[in-house]
Amino acid sequence: MVHKIQEAVTVVDKLRILYHLQLIDSRIDEIRKFRDNIPMELKSLEEELDQMKKKLENLHEDLFSIKENINKQNKNIKSSEILINKYEKQKNHIKNHKEFYSIDKEIDYQKLEIQLAKKRIKELNVQIDKREEIFKKKESILKKKKEHLFHKKKELNHIQSENNKEEKILLEQSLCFSKKVDNSLLKIYQRIRNGVKNGVAVAPVQRGAPLGSYLAITPQKYSELIQRNKLLIDEHSGRILIDAELAEEEKKKFFVFCSKKKL
């Protein structure tokens, strides 16, 4: 036997059902927005990780270049030592004072080259120490970022899995509540939802203004609103209005329903 779903009769019934439908649909919107934002969030973390890897690669290349420079300086020292040794031997076979003086100058020059090379090696070793310290710190940060990304993916997958279950239940509830509203009113609700950025078609009035709006409704309209005798549309935002007290009642029912589904 098929049971026909009873449509809302009174204005209060319509407002209750419309706002409850709004709460369901808004939660579905949140779930879908979260799902859409997951790839962007992960992409941002992965890009940050890639940047860190590139910095480490550049630092590693820099260290390699400095060490190559040290090797070059050591080779220069050996070359100078070989030349000094060669010139010292030549001195034993030279009797001409002018040539002797010239060789001494070459030896002094090579000794100066050795001193400069050793000074340069000392400076390069200081650079290596500094860069290796930075490298270790950045390597540690990279490791933590990798761990963070791993756990973030795990966390997001878990949340998404729970959200998918919740979305399925909420879609069924949305369909159920939609059937309780007459078609003309449902079309108005859906048209308003599609026409606003946040998808809020039914807005509670708080402190004289619809939620999300800075423009207050007139005292006369507010008086009509709390009497709950007819459906009112906000002339500025185009949303269906509901008084805060009635909205809060439906919100509590919705939270109780959500809590039971999570247990």
C-alpha positions as CSV (number, residue, x, y, z in Angstrom):
1,M,0.0,0.0,0.0
2,V,1.4,3.4,-1.1
3,H,1.2,6.2,1.5
4,K,0.7,9.6,0.1
5,I,3.0,12.2,1.8
6,Q,0.9,14.9,3.3
7,E,1.7,18.4,2.1
8,A,2.1,21.3,4.6
9,V,-1.2,23.1,5.2
10,T,-0.6,26.0,7.5
11,V,1.9,28.8,7.0
12,V,3.8,27.7,10.1
13,D,3.9,24.1,8.7
14,K,5.2,25.4,5.4
15,L,7.9,27.6,7.1
16,R,9.0,24.7,9.3
17,I,9.3,22.3,6.3
18,L,11.0,24.9,4.1
19,Y,13.5,25.9,6.7
20,H,14.2,22.3,7.6
21,L,14.7,21.6,3.9
22,Q,17.0,24.6,3.8
23,L,19.1,23.2,6.6
24,I,19.4,19.9,4.9
25,D,20.3,21.4,1.5
26,S,22.8,23.8,3.1
27,R,24.6,20.9,4.8
28,I,24.7,19.1,1.5
29,D,26.2,22.2,-0.1
30,E,28.9,22.2,2.7
31,I,29.7,18.6,2.0
32,R,30.0,19.2,-1.7
33,K,32.1,22.3,-1.2
34,F,34.4,20.4,1.1
35,R,34.7,17.6,-1.5
36,D,35.5,20.2,-4.2
37,N,38.1,21.9,-2.1
38,I,40.0,18.7,-1.2
39,P,42.0,18.5,-4.5
40,M,42.9,22.2,-4.1
41,E,44.0,21.8,-0.5
42,L,46.1,18.7,-1.4
43,K,47.5,20.4,-4.5
44,S,48.6,23.4,-2.3
45,L,50.4,21.0,0.1
46,E,52.0,19.1,-2.7
47,E,53.2,22.3,-4.4
48,E,54.7,23.4,-1.1
49,L,56.4,20.1,-0.8
50,D,57.8,20.3,-4.4
51,Q,59.1,23.8,-3.6
52,M,60.9,22.5,-0.6
53,K,62.4,19.7,-2.6
54,K,63.7,22.1,-5.2
55,K,65.3,24.3,-2.6
56,L,67.0,21.2,-1.2
57,E,68.2,20.2,-4.7
58,N,69.6,23.7,-5.3
59,L,71.3,23.6,-1.9
60,H,72.8,20.2,-2.7
61,E,74.0,21.5,-6.0
62,D,75.5,24.5,-4.3
63,L,77.3,22.3,-1.8
64,F,78.6,20.1,-4.7
65,S,79.9,23.2,-6.5
66,I,81.7,24.5,-3.3
67,K,83.3,21.1,-2.8
68,E,84.4,21.1,-6.5
69,N,86.0,24.5,-5.9
70,I,87.9,23.1,-2.9
71,N,89.2,20.3,-5.0
72,K,90.3,22.8,-7.6
73,Q,92.1,24.9,-4.9
74,N,93.8,21.7,-3.6
75,K,94.9,20.9,-7.1
76,N,96.3,24.4,-7.5
77,I,98.2,24.0,-4.2
78,K,99.8,20.7,-5.5
79,S,100.6,22.3,-8.8
80,S,102.3,25.2,-7.0
81,E,104.2,22.8,-4.7
82,I,105.4,20.9,-7.8
83,L,106.6,24.1,-9.4
84,I,108.3,25.2,-6.2
85,N,110.1,21.9,-5.9
86,K,111.1,22.2,-9.6
87,Y,112.4,25.8,-9.1
88,E,114.4,24.8,-6.0
89,K,116.2,22.1,-7.9
90,Q,116.9,24.6,-10.8
91,K,118.5,27.0,-8.3
92,N,121.2,24.4,-7.6
93,H,122.3,24.5,-11.2
94,I,122.2,28.3,-11.8
95,K,125.2,30.5,-11.4
96,N,123.7,33.6,-13.0
97,H,122.5,36.0,-10.3
98,K,119.8,37.4,-12.6
99,E,118.2,34.0,-13.3
100,F,118.6,33.1,-9.6
101,Y,116.6,36.2,-8.7
102,S,114.0,35.4,-11.3
103,I,113.5,31.9,-10.0
104,D,113.2,33.2,-6.4
105,K,110.4,35.5,-7.6
106,E,108.6,32.5,-9.2
107,I,108.9,30.6,-6.0
108,D,107.6,33.5,-3.9
109,Y,104.7,33.8,-6.4
110,Q,103.8,30.1,-6.1
111,K,104.0,30.4,-2.3
112,L,101.6,33.3,-2.4
113,E,99.3,31.3,-4.6
114,I,99.3,28.5,-2.0
115,Q,98.5,30.9,0.8
116,L,95.6,32.4,-1.2
117,A,94.3,28.9,-2.1
118,K,94.4,27.8,1.6
119,K,92.6,31.0,2.6
120,R,90.0,30.3,-0.1
121,I,89.6,26.7,1.1
122,K,89.1,27.9,4.7
123,E,86.4,30.3,3.5
124,L,84.7,27.6,1.4
125,N,84.7,25.2,4.4
126,V,82.9,27.8,6.4
127,Q,80.3,28.1,3.6
128,I,79.9,24.3,3.6
129,D,79.3,24.2,7.3
130,K,76.6,26.9,7.1
131,R,74.9,25.3,4.1
132,E,75.0,21.8,5.6
133,E,73.4,23.2,8.7
134,I,70.7,24.8,6.6
135,F,70.4,21.6,4.6
136,K,69.8,19.5,7.7
137,K,67.1,21.9,9.0
138,K,65.3,22.0,5.6
139,E,65.6,18.2,5.3
140,S,63.9,17.9,8.7
141,I,61.1,20.3,7.7
142,L,60.7,18.4,4.4
143,K,60.3,15.1,6.4
144,K,57.7,16.7,8.6
145,K,55.8,18.1,5.6
146,K,55.8,14.7,4.0
147,E,54.3,13.2,7.2
148,H,51.8,16.0,7.4
149,L,50.7,15.4,3.8
150,F,50.4,11.7,4.4
151,H,48.2,12.2,7.5
152,K,46.2,15.0,5.9
153,K,45.3,12.7,3.0
154,K,44.3,10.0,5.5
155,E,42.3,12.4,7.5
156,L,40.5,13.9,4.4
157,N,39.8,10.4,3.1
158,H,38.2,9.5,6.4
159,I,36.1,12.7,6.5
160,Q,35.1,12.3,2.9
161,S,34.0,8.7,3.6
162,E,31.8,9.9,6.5
163,N,30.5,12.8,4.4
164,N,29.5,10.5,1.6
165,K,27.4,8.5,4.0
166,E,25.9,11.6,5.5
167,E,25.2,13.1,2.0
168,K,23.3,10.0,1.0
169,I,21.0,10.2,4.1
170,L,20.5,13.9,3.6
171,L,19.6,13.6,-0.1
172,E,16.9,11.1,1.0
173,Q,15.7,13.6,3.6
174,S,15.8,16.5,1.1
175,L,13.6,14.5,-1.3
176,C,11.3,13.6,1.6
177,F,10.8,17.2,2.7
178,S,10.5,18.4,-0.9
179,K,7.5,16.2,-1.3
180,K,5.8,17.8,1.7
181,V,5.9,21.2,-0.1
182,D,3.5,22.0,-2.9
183,N,5.1,22.2,-6.3
184,S,4.7,26.0,-6.9
185,L,6.3,26.8,-3.5
186,L,9.1,24.3,-4.1
187,K,9.8,25.9,-7.5
188,I,10.0,29.3,-5.8
189,Y,12.4,27.8,-3.2
190,Q,14.6,26.2,-5.8
191,R,14.6,29.3,-8.0
192,I,15.8,31.5,-5.1
193,R,18.4,28.9,-4.1
194,N,19.8,28.9,-7.6
195,G,19.8,32.7,-7.7
196,V,21.9,33.4,-4.6
197,K,25.6,32.6,-4.1
198,N,25.3,30.8,-0.8
199,G,22.2,28.8,-1.7
200,V,20.2,30.2,1.2
201,A,16.5,30.6,0.1
202,V,15.0,30.7,3.6
203,A,16.6,33.3,5.9
204,P,15.9,33.8,9.6
205,V,15.4,37.4,10.7
206,Q,17.8,38.4,13.4
207,R,18.1,41.9,14.9
208,G,15.6,43.2,12.3
209,A,17.5,41.9,9.2
210,P,17.6,38.6,7.3
211,L,20.7,36.5,8.1
212,G,23.5,37.5,5.8
213,S,22.0,40.9,5.0
214,Y,22.7,44.4,6.4
215,L,19.4,45.8,5.2
216,A,16.7,45.7,7.9
217,I,13.1,44.9,7.1
218,T,10.4,47.4,7.9
219,P,8.7,47.2,11.4
220,Q,5.4,46.4,9.7
221,K,6.9,43.4,7.8
222,Y,8.6,42.2,11.0
223,S,5.2,42.4,12.8
224,E,3.6,40.3,10.0
225,L,6.5,37.9,10.2
226,I,6.1,37.0,13.8
227,Q,2.4,36.6,13.4
228,R,3.2,33.7,10.9
229,N,0.0,34.2,8.9
230,K,1.6,34.4,5.5
231,L,4.9,33.7,3.6
232,L,7.0,36.8,3.3
233,I,9.7,37.6,0.7
234,D,12.5,40.0,1.5
235,E,12.4,42.8,-1.1
236,H,16.1,43.3,-1.0
237,S,17.6,39.8,-1.1
238,G,14.5,38.0,-2.6
239,R,14.7,35.3,0.2
240,I,11.8,33.7,2.0
241,L,11.7,35.1,5.6
242,I,11.3,33.1,8.8
243,D,11.4,34.4,12.4
244,A,14.4,33.5,14.5
245,E,12.4,31.6,17.1
246,L,10.8,29.3,14.6
247,A,14.1,28.8,12.8
248,E,15.9,27.9,16.0
249,E,13.2,25.2,16.8
250,E,13.8,23.6,13.4
251,K,17.6,23.9,13.8
252,K,17.5,22.0,17.1
253,K,15.4,19.2,15.4
254,F,17.9,19.1,12.6
255,F,20.9,18.8,14.9
256,V,19.2,16.1,16.9
257,F,18.6,14.2,13.6
258,C,22.2,14.6,12.5
259,S,23.5,13.5,16.0
260,K,21.5,10.3,15.9
261,K,22.8,9.5,12.4
262,K,26.4,9.9,13.6
263,L,25.9,7.6,16.6
